[in-house]
């Protein structure tokens, strides 16, 4: 059975903030932060936006592009590390909001920034086994960074939804594999508002080791090399890591350019590689081959070998729903407005 992506949708909040705006508050060199992290701006969720609203918007866009009946959706999984509720699933709200019937399985996933790709793997497995007709996998986050911490310059908001099925597949998932270890590079304990991280420890033993190992394993199993792919999308916690890991693996800047969005919208965590893939699918042509590798702290990577089919030409990929249009539609805010929207300001007694 051919299993793959039937449709997709992405959403990025309109609001943005520049590193210089954040740096000015903390007396830091804005040029140095921007250059060091490879970030020009990052997205900021509005006061009425959260993981669920972002997930719903992305899913609705995905559904508007295809002709599937929502009663045929057999699973909905929402991957995030910033679910609005500690105890109350986001997936059930998304299911009702998009008009899915109760005859489905729904759950929230957590695995740092690869929760969304884990959802894709689950949906693909259920479709491939014949258990469901369609599954909806979503990666959505409104990620947090403590005031003054390096994460505050990159942690942003956004998400993407992918409808997985075996009919009218626009991008076939040829193979997926994962690489997982117990590497505590990033964590947030129950009750803590902001996450902690291991600084430079998050690079070599965490991000690079897992992505390189996972991508290498996939290409070995598929008997492929970097030049066999038209596009590559790597998890992008900042603007420099994905460029560096691409070079280490043998990919060119041209191959990663289309899906590299962190420099302009920041690190959308569970949405990062998924929005990157959506941006690639916006411009991809039949027979194009894509390598996508996610990374989640804690730690693990999911990799995917994907081939675009002729069906993609039937999909409406233009207009305001394209990733490029979402990125262009922006409004910059001050640090005060950003702090208000992100709940960094608390009233006495609140």
N, C-alpha and C positions, 0 to 999 in steps of 0.2 A: 504494500500500500504506500502511495506517495503522500507523505505528510509534510505540511509546511505552512507558510503564512498565507492566509486568505485575504486579509486586509489589515490595515494598521492606522493608527492615529497618534498624534503627539500634541502636547500642550505645554507652553512655557508662559508663566505670568508676564504681564506687560512691564511691571516695574523693574528698574535696574539701579544698581549703585556701583560707583567706581572705587577701586582700591584707594585712590588718593583721598576720597571722602572719609573712608574708615581710618586711614593712616593719620590724617590730620587730627582726629580726636585723641589718638593715643601718642602723638608726638613722634611718629615713625616716618621714615623716608618713604613716601608714596611711590616714587619712581623705582626705588630698590625693591619694594614689595611686588609691584606690578611686573617688573622684569624678572625677578627671582621666581615668581610663581607662574609666569606666562599668562597673566590674567588682565584683561582690559576692563571688564565689568562682570557683574553677576546678577542673576535674576532674584527678585524678592517677591514672595507671595503677598497678595493684597490682604487687607484685614478680613475679607470674607472668603479667603482661599485656604485650603488645607489639602492633605493627601487625598481625601475622598473627592473633593470638588475637582481636583486635577485629574484624578483617575476617571471620574465620570465624563469629563469633557473629552479626554483622549479616547475613551471607549465609544462615545457617541460619534466622534469623527470617524473612527474605524468602521462603525456600523453604517454610517451614511455613505461610505464609499463602495459598499457591496450590497448584495441583495439576499442576505441570509435572513431567515425567520428567527427572531429572538427565542422562540420556543424550542429551537434546536440547539441552543447553547446548553451544554451539559456540565460546564465547570467555569468558575470565575475565581482567579487567584490574584490577590493584590500584594505585591512585594514592596516593602518599605521599612525604614527604620525610624519613621516619625509618624506612625499611625496616631490619629487623634485620641483614640481610647486605649487605655492599658488593658481593659477588659470589655470588649465589644468589637466584633469584627468590622472592618471597613468593607470587606467583600460583599456582605449582605446588603449594605446600603447601595453600593454600586449596582448590584444585581437588580434591585427594585427600581433604581433610577433609570436604567436603560431598558426596562420592560421585560426582563427575563422572567421565565416562569419559575415557581418554587421547585420544579423537578430538576434540581441540579445540585452539584457539590460546590461549596464555596469555602474559602479559607484565606487567612492572612499569612504571608510569608515574611520571615526575617532572616537575613544573612547579610547584614551590612549592605554594600552596594551591589550585590549579585542576587538579591531576593527576586528581582523581576525575571532574570534569566532562568532561575530555578523554577519559576512558574511556567516559563515556556517549555522547559524540559518535561514538567509534569503533564501539561496539556498535550504535548506531542506524544507522550507515552499512552495517555488515555485514548487519544484519537487512533493511534497506531494499533492499539489492542482491540479496537472496535467498541469500547465501553461508552464513548460519547461521539457525537457528530462534530460539534465545535467546542473549543475551549477558549476562554479569554484570559490572556496573561498580561498583567499590568505591572509596571515598575513606576512608582511615584514617590516623591519625597519633598519635604520642606525642611531640609537639613539644618542642623543647629551648629553654631560655633560660639564658644564663650567670648564675651566682650574682651577685645584685645588679643585674643588667641590667633594663631596663624590660620586656623580654620575659618575665622570670621571673614577672611578675604576671599574664600572660595566656596563655602557651603551655600548652596542656592536651592532653587525650587523648579520642579518640572516633572513631566512624566510621559510615558507612552504606553499604548495598548496594542496588543497583537492578537488577532483572531486566528487560531490554529485549527486546521481542518485537513480534509483529504480531497475536497472538490474545489475546482476553480482556484487552485493554488498558484499564487503569484511568485512565490519564492520557496523552493523546495529545501527542506532541511536534510542535507545528505547525511550528516553525522553530527553528534554532539558528544563531548566528553568533559570530565571535570578533574580537578586536582585539588586536594584538600588536606590541610594540616592544622595542628593546634598552634597557631602563631598569634599571640595576643598583642597585635600592633595598635589596636584601637578598641575602646570599650566604653560602655556607659552603664553603671549599675542602676538598679531599680530606685526610683525616687530622685536620681540626679538629673538636673535640667540639661547639663551640657556634657558631651563626651570627652574622654581623655585619650591621648595618643602618645605613641612612643617616639615622636620626633623623627629623626633620621632613620630610626629603626624600621619605620614604615616603608622604606625604600627597598634596599637590597634583599633582606631576608623575607620580606612580605610581598609587596607589589610585584617586583621584578621576578623573583623566584617563581611565584605562582603563575603569572601570565606566561612567562617563557616556557615553563614546564608544561602547562596546559596546551598552549599553542603548538609546541613541539610534538607532544603526544598525538594531537589531532592530525597534524600534517604527516606524521609517521604512519598513522593508521589509514589515512587517505592516500598515501603515497604522493603527496603534493609538496610544492615548494612555494616560497613567497611570490615568485613571478607568475604562478598559476592563478593568482587572484587579482581581480580588477580593483577591489576595495578591501580595506581592513579597518576595523573599528575596535579600539582598545579602551578599556576603562580609563577615564581621564579625571583623576583627582585634582589635577592642575594642568596647566598648558604644556608642561615640559616632560612629565613622565611618559605620556603616550608616544611622544616624538622619539624619546630615548629608547623605549622598549621596541618600537617599530624598527629602529636602526639596528638594535641588537639582534633582532630576528631576521633582518634582511629585507624589510619592506621600505619602500621609498616614501618621501613626503607626499608625493602625488597620490599614492594609494590611500593615505590616511586623511588627506585634506578635507574631503567632503563630510566625513563623520566627526571631525575634530571641532567640537563646539564649546568646550570649556573656556577658551580664551574670551568668548563674548557672553556666555550665560553662566559660567561657573560650574561647579561640580554638583550635578543634580542627583548624586548618589545612585539610588536604585533606578533612576531614569536615565543615567548617563549614557551607557552604551546603547540603550534602547532608543533614545532620541537620536543618537548618532546613526543607528541603523535606519531609523525612519528617514533621516536626511539623505542617506545613501539611496534608499528605495525611491525617494522623490525624483531622482535623476537616473536611476539604473535602467539598463536596457536588457532585453531578453538574452540569456546565456551569460550575462555577467556573473562572476563568482565573488562571493564575499566571505571574508573570515571575520568573525566577531568573537572577542574574548572579554568577558566580564571579570571583575575582581571584587571580592568582598572581604573585608578585614575579619580576622578571627581564626582561620583565613582560608579562602578558597577561590578558585576560578572555574568558570564554565566557558567552553569554546564551542563554536558552531561553524560548520562548513555549509554555506548556503548558495544555491544556484537560482538565479532569477529566470522565470518562465515567460512564455508569450502572453500569458494571462495578465501580466502587469500593464500591458498596453490598454486594457479595458477599464482600468481603474482611474478614477478622477484624482489626479495628483497635483492639480494646480490650485490657484486661488489662495484665499486667506488661510486655508488649512495646511499649507505646506510649511515645513520647518523654517525655511528661509523667510517666509512671510511673518511667521511668529516672532522670529528674531528681530526683524526690521521694525516691528510694531512695538516700540518701547518708550518708556518715560523715566528719566532719571530722578531719583529722590535724594533728599538729604539724609545724613546719619540719624537725625532726630526722627524723621518719618520712618526710616528703616527700623530703628529701635522700637518704635511704637507698633509697627505692623508685626514685628517678630516677637513681641511680648517681652522685650528686654527691660521695659519700664513697668514697675509695679507700684500701685497705689498703697499707701500705708494701710495696713490691716487686711489687704487683699491677699 
